[in-house]
Amino acid sequence: MKIAILGTHGIPAKYGGFETCAEELGVRLVERGHSVTVYSETSGLENSELSSYKGVNLVHVPKLRGKAPNYAFHSFISAMMASFSDADVLHFFGCDQVPFTLLGRLARKRVVLTVDGLEWQRLGYPILFRRYLRSFAELAMVFPNATVADSRTSQEWYFERTKVSPDYIPYGTNFTSEIDPAILEKNGLKPGGYVLFVGRLVYEKGAHTVIEAFKSVQTDLKLVIVGDTLDANDYAERLKEKAAERILFLGFVHGKDFETIRNGARVYIHPSLFDGTSISLLGALGAGRAVISSDLKENQDVGGDAAIYFEKENTSDLREKLQQLLDAPDRISELGRRSKQRATELYDWDKITDSYERMYRPVQARNERSLPNLEG
């Protein structure tokens, strides 16, 4: 098959869940003999000069000035290019792509849409954009041939409102525990010597909750913050003002450096206020880390009984549970073992690629939908 992937910043993944899925899925599909093209924006990211990556073709669509105009422009142009290409399947990522999936249907392509949580609830989005997303949310179950939810919570929401259930296919993770001491040393870290937060520095990711809780925890460990923001904002600046000997901000970290820093953490904290299936949470499970997460239903769907949960944005509850965990080394080891076991059973990228590969084939896909006057 010839498959086009749309709606991401592009690969190699440098940003979030959509990009990680596009990379992990795309590379595996190429290894299985398919042709894959990823449409991405020309935005100054490291991938903007590449024409291919590990066998995946890259098409770069110029961006406009201004975030809102660029989203619509990039999505429309990408969808038009893919619709008039020789692709058999157009795979869109994101609820904001719903209107553009119709272009693929008009071109008689097979269209698959992956939605990431209930995106209009994201606190970091402007209110008008959130209303825009919500206005056509239910059409995610109408326009594409097949729709995929990355979390059980999203799947339930769509079924309750449309009586049509999207397929559930979570993101996956890789299983690695390797640690390069030189990487830790250059960042002033030691194996097991720190607590870790990974995420963009935006309010909904909850870094402020971790920082405030950690200040009162009795420990010699450091708190390491991995992540930043692509756009300068007051929230991120206020967080960085709290940098100290015990609280380190490392910015964006990728590749082997990131894996080493994640794998060397004593405890991983995932304090999000909104989420779908979190790539960073999955990565912590796959690395066998002890995890403390906010009690969002989406996070509990991912972590199951392999994580400890605290009340969302409750600093006192997080502080208490982190202190209890740090005071119980055996408990940390047990949680790490359960994390690795759960990830291995449920979040293997090869199995997830199997699911998408079946989804791409019309004779095997479920939830087929026909649009009047489009398919005869």
N, C-alpha and C positions, 0 to 999 in steps of 0.2 A: 504493500500500500504506500501511497504518497500522502504524508500527513503534515498539515500546517498547524503550528501552535501560535496563538495570538493572545494578547492581553497581559503580557508580562514586560518587565524591564529588559529582559533578554538574558542570555547565558554567556559565559559561566555565571553561576548564581552569585550575586553580590548584595542581595537586598532582602528577600523574604521567602515566604512559603511558595508562592506561585513560581518564582524563578527557580527555586530548588527542585520543585516537582517537574518543571519544564526540562531542566538539565538531566535529572536522574531518569526520567521517563524517556526523553529524547535519545539519550545515548544508548540506553538499553534497546530501544526500538531499532536503532541503526544496526546494533550488533545482531539483531534478529532478521536483518535483511530488508527492513523498510527504509524509505526515504523520508527524512524529517527536515522541515524548515521552520525556524523560529523567527517570528517578526518582532523586532524590538525597536526602541527609540534611540536616536542618536543624541545622547545626553551627557557626554563627557565621562561616562563610566568606562571601565577598562575594556569592556567588550565591544566598544563602538567602532574599533578599527578592524575587527576580525571578520572574515568572510565565512569561516566555518570553525567548529569546535568539536573535536572528537567525532568527526563524521557528520555532525549536524550542520546543515546550511543555515547561515544567518543573513537575514535581510533587515537593513537598518532604515527606518522611516524617520525623516527629519522632524524636529519638534518645533513648535511655536513658542514664542515668549508667553509666559503666564501659564500657571498650572492648569486652570480650568479649560482654557481654549485648547491647550495641548492634548489633554486627555481625549476630548472629542475628535480633534483633528487626527491624532495618531490612530485612534481606534477605527475611524471611518476609512482612512487611507489604507491601513493594514488589511481591513476586511475586504475592501475593494480589490486590492492586489491579490489577496489569497483567493478570492472568489473567481477571479479571471485567470488564475494559475491552473496548472494541471493537477493540483492536489485532489485526492479522493475524499479526504476527511479534513474538516476545519475544527480544531479543538480550541475553544475560547476559554479563558480563565477570568472569572470575576463577574459579579452581578451587573457592573457597569457596561458589560459587553452585550447584554441581552438585546438591545435594539439592533446591534450590528450582526447578530446571528441571522437575522432575517435576510441579509444580503447573501449569505451563504446558501440559505434555502432557495432563494430566487434563482441562484446559479446552479441549483440542483446538486449541490454538494451534500455530503453527510455531515451534519453539524452536531458536535458534542460540546456541552457547556459544563465547566466545573465551578461551583459557587463555594466561596470561602466564608462560612459562617453567615450571620445576618449583617451584611456589611453596612447597611444604613444605620446601624446602632453604634458605629465607631465614633468615639468621642472626638477624635482628632479631625474628622471631616467637617467642613463648613455646613451649616444647617441647611442651606439651599441644596447642596450636593446630596446630603442625606435624604432630603425629601425627593429629590430627583431619582435616587436609587430605589426608594421605597415605592414610588409611583408605578413602577412596572415590574416589581419583584415577582408577582405571580406569573408574569409572562415568561419567566425562566422555565416554566413547565409547559409552555405552549410553542414557542418559536423553535428551539432546538429539536433535533431528532431524539436526543437523549440528554438527560441532565444528571450530573453527579454532585452529591453533597459530600463534603469532606468530614462532616461530623454527624453523629446521630441526632443531635439537637436540631441542626438545620434540616435534616431529613424529616423529622417530626413536624417542624414548623410548616414546611411546604405541603406535607400531606394533609395537615389540619385545615389548610386554607384552600387547597385545590383538589383534594381527594385523589391526587396523583402523587405517588412516592418517587422521588429521585433515587437513583442507585447510590448506595453508600460505598465510597472508596476513599479511605483515609490516605494521608501522606505516609511515606515510609521513612526509614532511617537506615544509616549504615552502622555496622557494629565494629567499633575500634576502641582499643584501650591503650594504644601506644602513647608514650610520653617521651618527648625529646628534652632532656635536662637543660640543654643549651638555650632552648626557646624560653623555658621558664626563667632561667637565670638572667637573660637579657631584659626580662620584664620585672625583675626583682621578686620572683616567686619561687616557692618550693612545693614539691608534690604534697598534696593534702594540707597545704598551709593557708588555704583561703576558701571563702564562700563566693559563689559565682552567680551573677545576673547576666543574662544575654538578651538583648532586644534593642529596638530603636528607642531613642530618648524622646518619646512622646508620652503624654499623660496616660493613655489607656494601657501602656505596657507596665506601669506601676513601679518604676524604679524608685520613686520617692518613698513608697511604702517600705521597701527594703532598706534604704539608707537610714530612714528614721528609726526603724526597728533595730538595725545593727548597732547604732550608736550606744544603745543601752545593754547590749549583750556582753557578758563577761567572758572574754576569749582573747587569745593572742593571735587569732587568725586575722587575715585581711579580708576586706570585701572588694572584689574585682568586678568592675562594670565594663562589659564588652558590648559595644554598639555606639551609635551616634545618630545623627539625623542628617538627611540630605539637604534639608532647608533649615537655615538658622532660625531658632525660636527661643523665646524667653524661658520656657520651661527647661530646655536643655542647658541653657546658660546658668540658670539657678541651681540645677543639679551639680554642674561642674564646679560651682563655687564651694561645694562641700568636699571637694577633693582634699585628702589629708594623707598622712602616713599610713593609716589603716584603710583608707578608701581610695582605690586606684581606678582611674578612667583610662581605658586602653584604646577607646575609639573603635572603628571597624577593624576586625581581624578576620582573616580568611585562611583557607587551606590548612596546611599542616600546623601552622602557628595556632589557629583557632582550635583544631582538634586537640592539640597538646594542652592548651589552657583549659579546655572543657574537661578533658580526661584527668587532669591533675587536681580538680576541685574536690574539696572534702564534702561539700553540700552544694546542690544547685537549687536556686530559688526562682520560682516562676510566678510572679505576683500580678498577672494581667487582670485588667478590669473588663476586657472584651477579648474573645478569641474564637477561632474555629478549631481546627486541628493544628496545634502549634508545632512548627518545625523544630524550634529550639528545645521545646519540651520533649519531643520525640528523640532528638539527638542526645539529651541527657539520659533518657531511659536506655537508648542503645549503647551508650558508653558505660552503663552500669553505675550511674551516680545515684546517691541518695537525694531524693527530690522532696522539696516542700513547695506546694502550689496553692494559689488562691482557689477557692471552692466553686468557681464557675462550673456549671454542668459540663461544658465542653472540655474543661481540663480534667474533670473526674472521669469523663468518657475515655480520655487518652490514658490517664495514669492508673485508673482502677485502684486496686489495693496495693499497688507498688509505690504509692506516694503518701505523704502526710499533707493534709489540707488545712488552711486557715481561712477565716472569714475575709472575704474580699475587702481590701483597703483598710483592714483593722490592724493597725500597727502593733497594738498591745498583744493581740492574739498571735501574730507572726513572731514577735519577740519572744514570747513564752515558749512557743513550739520549737523555735530555732535553738533556744537555750537548752531545752530538754534534750533535743537531738544531739547537740554538741557534747553534752554531758554523758552520752550513752554510745560509746564507740561500737559496741556490738550491734546496736540498733542501726547504725549507719551502714555497717557491713551487710546486714540482712536486707535493708531497703535496696542497696545496690544490687544484690543478687536477684531480688524480685524484679527490679527494673529491667535488667538484662533479659530475664526470662520472658517478661511480658512483651518487650520489643521484638524478640526473636519470634514469638508465636504470632503476633498480630501486625507487625509493621515492617515486613521485609519488602524492599523495593522490587525484587524480582516477582513476587506474588502480586504486587500492586500493578506492575507492568502487564502481567497476565490478564488482570481484570480489565484494564484499559484496552488491551489488544482485542479482547472479546467485544468490548463496547464499540470499537471501531467497525466491526463487521456487521452489516445490516441483518444478515440472516440469523445472527446469534444474539443481537442486542435486545434488551428488554425495554419496556415503556416506549415503544415506537409511537411517534405522533405524526399525523399528516395535517398539513395546512390546506384549507380550501383554496382551490384554483392555483395551487403551486405544484401539485404532483398529480394532476389529472384526476 
